[in-house]
């Protein structure tokens, strides 16, 4: 089970989730989410690659309320629309029949160190641009080199 970063972010594909500020970004664009939908995303991220039962999800998202399964199903539907599909054409949230849901993307966290957070974000964006052709890759690689030098970040295999 992945713990919530104290000051850091969750990173997956081109997404960044800031739990402290309660913001989801896709690239540099904020993706608006209602508070309970954001809570649902956080619980899924905290338990990335583990199946969560519907009851467990509902208990964590609505700890002091009685809600029906359709509230959870609606949140999952909204999240799927907000996140879209991965580069492999899959949803980030998998339905596990008769069991619950699982967040299937590779999720990493940053520890709150600003330089590392910027570096992780840049690396994720360079990786996302690599399929756009040689000019975009050269531009992104140059930008990463400049930022790495400015922040004294370790080199990344390209």
MARLUM-677708 format. One record per atom (N, C-alpha, C): residue in three letters; z, x, y. Coordinates in steps of 0.2 Angstrom, whole numbers, plus 5000, padded with zeros to 4 digits. Last residue first. Layout:
BEGIN
ALAZXY;...
//
This chain:
BEGIN
UNK489050935043;UNK488550895046;UNK487950895041;UNK490750945043;UNK490150965040;UNK489650915042;UNK491650985058;UNK491450935053;UNK490750955050;UNK492951085064;UNK492251075063;UNK492151025057;UNK494451025073;UNK494051065067;UNK493351045067;UNK494551025091;UNK494550985084;UNK494251035079;UNK494751045104;UNK494951095099;UNK495051065092;UNK494250965114;UNK494850945111;UNK495150995106;UNK493051035118;UNK493551015123;UNK494250995120;UNK492451045105;UNK492651105109;UNK493151085114;UNK492250915102;UNK492650955098;UNK492851015101;UNK491350875113;UNK492050845112;UNK492550885108;UNK490250955109;UNK490550955116;UNK491250935116;UNK489950905096;UNK490150975097;UNK490550985104;UNK489650765099;UNK490250785095;UNK490450855096;UNK488450785106;UNK489050755109;UNK489750775105;UNK487750845096;UNK487850885102;UNK488450855105;UNK487650735087;UNK487950795085;UNK488150845091;UNK486950645095;UNK487650625093;UNK488050695090;UNK485750705096;UNK486150685102;UNK486850675100;UNK485350725083;UNK485450785087;UNK485850765093;UNK485250585079;UNK485750625076;UNK485850695080;UNK484250545088;UNK484850515088;UNK485450555085;UNK483150625082;UNK483350625089;UNK484050605090;UNK483150585068;UNK483250645070;UNK483550655078;UNK483850415064;UNK483350465066;UNK483550535068;UNK484850335061;UNK484450315066;UNK483850365068;UNK485850375052;UNK485250345049;UNK484750325054;UNK486850425060;UNK486450475056;UNK485850445053;UNK487750345066;UNK487150355070;UNK486650395065;UNK488850345059;UNK488550285059;UNK487850295062;UNK489350475061;UNK489150455054;UNK488750395054;UNK489650465074;UNK489150515072;UNK488850495065;UNK490750375073;UNK490150355076;UNK489550405075;UNK491650455066;UNK491450385063;UNK490850365066;UNK491850555075;UNK491550575068;UNK491350505065;UNK492450485085;UNK491850515086;UNK491550535080;UNK493650445079;UNK493250395082;UNK492550425083;UNK494250565076;UNK494150525071;UNK493550475073;UNK494450615090;UNK494050655085;UNK493850605079;UNK495350525095;UNK494650535098;UNK494150565093;UNK496450555086;UNK496150485087;UNK495450485089;UNK496650685089;UNK496450665082;UNK496150595082;UNK497150675102;UNK496550715101;UNK496250695094;UNK498250585101;UNK497650565105;UNK497050605103;UNK499150535087;UNK498950595091;UNK498250585094;UNK499250435079;UNK499450425086;UNK499250485090;UNK498750455066;UNK499450455067;UNK499650445074;UNK497550335059;UNK497750395064;UNK498450395065;UNK496950295043;UNK497350285049;UNK497450345053;UNK495550215035;UNK495950275036;UNK496450255042;UNK494750125022;UNK495150125028;UNK495550185029;UNK493350065015;UNK493750125015;UNK494150125022;UNK493449895011;UNK493149955015;UNK493650005014;UNK494049775005;UNK493649825001;UNK493449895005;UNK495349675004;UNK494949715009;UNK494649775006;UNK495549534994;UNK495549604994;UNK495149635000;UNK496349384989;UNK495849424993;UNK496049494993;UNK496649294974;UNK496749294981;UNK496149334985;UNK496449224961;UNK497049274963;UNK497149274970;UNK495449144958;UNK496049124955;UNK496649174957;UNK494249274963;UNK494449214960;UNK495049204956;UNK494449364976;UNK494549374969;UNK494749304966;UNK493349394989;UNK493749344986;UNK493849364979;UNK493449535000;UNK493249504994;UNK493649454992;UNK492949585016;UNK493449545012;UNK493149515006;UNK491749635020;UNK492349675020;UNK492949645016;UNK490249595011;UNK490849575015;UNK491349625015;UNK488849705010;UNK489449675007;UNK489949655012;UNK487849795014;UNK487749725013;UNK488249685010;UNK488149925016;UNK487849905009;UNK487749835008;UNK488649915028;UNK488049945028;UNK487749935021;UNK489549755028;UNK489549835028;UNK488749855028;UNK489449615039;UNK489349645032;UNK489349725033;UNK490549545050;UNK489949545047;UNK489949575040;UNK491749525057;UNK491649585054;UNK490949595052;UNK491649385060;UNK491849435066;UNK491649505063;UNK491549325048;UNK490949315053;UNK491049375058;UNK492749355042;UNK492049375039;UNK491549375044;UNK493649295050;UNK493649365050;UNK492949395047;UNK493349165048;UNK493249185054;UNK493249265054;UNK493749155034;UNK493049145036;UNK492849165043;UNK495049185035;UNK494649235031;UNK493949215033;UNK495449075042;UNK495549135045;UNK495149185041;UNK495148975032;UNK494848975039;UNK494849035042;UNK496049005022;UNK495349005021;UNK494949005027;UNK497248975029;UNK497149045027;UNK496349055026;UNK497148845030;UNK497248885036;UNK497048955035;UNK497048795017;UNK496448795021;UNK496548835028;UNK498348805012;UNK497848855010;UNK497248855015;UNK499448755025;UNK499048745019;UNK498548805018;UNK501148815030;UNK500448795031;UNK500048785024;UNK502648815037;UNK502348795031;UNK501648775033;UNK503348965044;UNK503048905045;UNK502748885038;UNK503749095046;UNK504249045047;UNK503948975047;UNK502649175042;UNK503349185039;UNK503749125040;UNK501149185041;UNK501549125044;UNK502249125041;UNK500749305036;UNK500449285042;UNK500849225045;UNK501549315024;UNK501549365029;UNK501349345036;UNK501249195017;UNK501949215018;UNK502049265024;UNK499949205015;UNK500149155020;UNK500949165021;UNK499849315007;UNK499549325013;UNK499849265018;UNK500549264996;UNK500849324999;UNK500549325006;UNK499649154992;UNK500349144994;UNK500649204998;UNK498549224988;UNK498549174994;UNK499249164997;UNK498849394984;UNK498849324983;UNK498749284989;UNK497849534987;UNK498449494989;UNK498349424987;UNK497349684979;UNK497349604979;UNK497949574982;UNK496949824988;UNK497449784984;UNK497349714984;UNK496149874998;UNK496049894991;UNK496549864986;UNK497549875010;UNK496849895009;UNK496749905001;UNK498649825016;UNK498549825009;UNK497849835006;UNK498349835030;UNK498949865027;UNK498949875019;UNK497249745030;UNK497149825031;UNK497749855028;UNK497849625028;UNK497349645024;UNK497249725024;UNK498649615039;UNK498949615033;UNK498449645027;UNK497749625050;UNK498249675049;UNK498549675042;UNK497049495048;UNK496649565047;UNK497149625046;UNK498049415051;UNK497749405044;UNK497449475043;UNK498249435064;UNK498849455059;UNK498549455052;UNK497049395069;UNK497249465070;UNK497749485065;UNK497249255066;UNK496649295063;UNK496849365063;UNK498349235075;UNK498449225068;UNK497849255064;UNK497749265088;UNK498349295086;UNK498349295078;UNK495949275087;UNK496549235089;UNK497149275086;UNK494849405093;UNK495149365088;UNK495749335090;UNK493449485100;UNK494049445101;UNK494249405095;UNK493049645099;UNK492949585095;UNK493549545096;UNK492449765111;UNK492949725108;UNK492749665105;UNK491349895108;UNK491449825110;UNK492049795107;UNK491050025103;UNK491450015109;UNK491549945112;UNK491249985087;UNK490950035091;UNK491350035097;UNK492249855088;UNK491649875084;UNK491249915088;UNK493949835089;UNK493349855092;UNK492849865086;UNK495349725091;UNK494849755086;UNK494249775090;UNK497049735096;UNK496349735098;UNK495949765092;UNK498449755098;UNK498149695095;UNK497449685097;UNK499049865102;UNK498749825108;UNK498449755105;UNK499549905090;UNK500049895095;UNK499749855101;UNK498449905081;UNK498949855080;UNK499449845086;UNK496749925084;UNK497349945087;UNK497949895086;UNK495449965074;UNK495949915075;UNK496549945078;UNK493749995074;UNK494450025076;UNK494849965077;UNK492250015065;UNK492749975068;UNK493450015069;UNK491250065058;UNK491250085065;UNK491750035068;UNK492250105044;UNK491550105046;UNK491550115054;UNK493850095050;UNK493450085044;UNK492750075047;UNK495450135055;UNK494750145056;UNK494450135049;UNK496950095064;UNK496550085058;UNK495850095059;UNK497850205074;UNK497350155073;UNK497150145066;UNK499550235080;UNK498850255078;UNK498450195077;UNK500950225080;UNK500550225087;UNK499850235086;UNK501250195067;UNK501650185072;UNK501350175079;UNK500150105055;UNK500250165059;UNK500750155065;UNK500850025041;UNK500550015048;UNK500650085052;UNK500350095025;UNK500850075030;UNK500550065037;UNK499550035011;UNK499550075017;UNK500050045022;UNK500050044994;UNK500050005000;UNK500050045006;
//
